């Protein structure tokens, strides 16, 4: 299912300049997402360990 944002993004990515900037930011976005995921995992571990205290 496509959302309005997905449609907008796909339309914008047809522009070569926008696509190149978007792709240049992908490594930074991947790093940020990895940090968010690690934080969520840490929170899960902390929450699970609170039951044992």
ABEGO torsion letter per residue (X at the ends): XBBAAAAAAAAAAABAAAAAAAAAAAAAAAAAAAAAAAAAAAAAAAAAAAAAX
